């Protein structure tokens, strides 16, 4: 399998192969080669349908029915390759050659990759395309960069301040404490403080402890499993108690949540019922839903357990088996390589649940979680010792 974007006779080509035949898309217009014009390019695939968009003009084409996963398992290269032997003969129209020009703002699966000296895995013969200390996006938030004898300076829009326009004027004198995040509120010319785990109060000034975690939306806990290296990932298990009044929400996501390569096991709510989704490596997410059992709006505690025995999945709700399914009788992938990462309630601030989960779940969780146990551990995981924001003490009250 492969996916390749190249410049051919002045046109942009997208070529991809999902296992049966190669699909070729080409832009309707040529790119300007005067070296002074920047172009915006979007390319990729959703299932077996490829798309190519150059400066707002879009082209789409579908591959053969039934093939919808890009299985590459390799590094990806920008501008060229370390060896021409790595290039599939069907990936390019002519003999492969390196790209000559400038590339910036490189985004894959909603994550911008920094094309710097230190961030990529490797590279060669790359220079600074701008040629000045300003470079690209040195000044944040639409600030204007000016070259000076001492380096550079940024002229900031009225809503932003700081040496690189990185700080909202509404947060320039904030009172948020103890690792809190300041979130500007331009409409009210003010700000709010989002508290780190273990802190509460308007300005996150009060320490707090809890055994029950209360999520209010825009909340998350990220737990790193210290025993991940010793786990038998063909036999995974997670159990927890939760209560909520909402019909939608991501309760837990076992997995890195970084890109479509990552395995995961997720538990959440969809249309008021429990939804479990698992991906063991084929990038094909298998949702397991049992609509008979409503779990929302009653504000009662519910006990859920999900057991993965290779490709066999069992889901228990309030100690009753509600789902039992073999998601892949061929046993092609049998291990849950979740990277030792567990998210509860949502993802990091700014990462939307519907985007990270590609629509599998729509919203952050609003409710309470307690008594989380991984695998066959004898102890509950210490939620208080994890990373998180906007999570409160749910031990008492609502």
SULMO-V332405 format. One line per field, one symbol per residue. ss: DSSP state (A for helix, B for strand, O for the rest). phi: phi as a letter, one per 30 degrees, with the letter a starting at -180 (. if undefined). burial: b if it has 24 or more other C-alpha atoms within 12 Angstrom, else e. A space follows every 10 residues. Layout:
ss->???
phi->???
burial->???
This chain:
ss->OBBBBBBBOO BBBBBBBOOO OBBBBBOOOO OOOOOOOOOO BBBBBBOOBB BBBBOOBBBB BBOOOOOOOO OOOOOOOOOO OOOAAAOOOO OOOOOOOOOO OOOOOBBBOO BBBOOOOOOO OOOOOOOOOO OOOOOOOOOO OOOBBBBBOO BBBBBOOOOB BOOOOOBBAA AOOOOOOOOO BBBBBAAAOB BBBBOBOOBB OOOOOBBOOO OOBBBBBBBB BBBBOOOAAA OOOOBBBBBB BBBBOOOOBB BBBBOOOOOO OOOBBBBBBB OOBBBBBBBO OOOOOBBBBB BBBBOOOOOO OBBBBBBBBO OBBBBBBOOB BBBBBBOOOO OOOOOOOOOO BBBBOOOOOO OOAAAAOOOO OOOBOBBBBB BBBBOOOOOO OOAAAOBBBB BBBOOOOO
phi->.abbcbcbhi ccccbbbckc bdcbcbddbd ddcdiccdcc bbblabiccc bbbchjccbb acddejcbbc cchadcbcil bdbddddddd dbdcddbddc lbbbhcbbhi cdcddcdcdd dalahcbddd ibddhchdcd hidccbdbed kbbcccdddb bjdbidcddd cdbdcdchid cccdbedchb abccddejbb jechccdbba ccccccihca bcccddcedc dcddbcabba cbbacccbld dbbdldicad dddabbbacb hibdbcbbbc kcicdcdcbb ddcdbcichc dbcbbbbcch cccbbcbhic dcbbbcdadd hdbbccddii cbcbilbeej cdedddchid bcbddblbba hdbchcddcd ddedccclbi cbdcdbid
burial->bbbbbbbbee ebbbbbbbee ebbbbbbeee beeeeeeebe bbbbbbebbb bbbbeeeebb bbbeeebbbb eeeeeebbbb eeeeeebeee bbbeebeeee bbbeeeeeee eeeebeeeee eeeeeeeeee eeebbbebbb eebebeeeee eeebbbeebb bbebbbbbbb beebbbeeeb bbbbeeeeee bbbbbbbbbb bebbeeeeeb bbbbbbbbbb bbbbbeeeee eebebbbbbb bbbbbbbbbb bbbbbbbbeb bbbbbbbbbb bbbbbbbbbb bbbbbbbbbb eeebbbeeee ebbbbbbbbb bbbbbbbeee ebbebebeee eebbbbbbbb bbbbbbbbbe ebbeebbeeb bbbbbbbbbb bbbbbeeeee bbbbebbbbb bbbbeeee
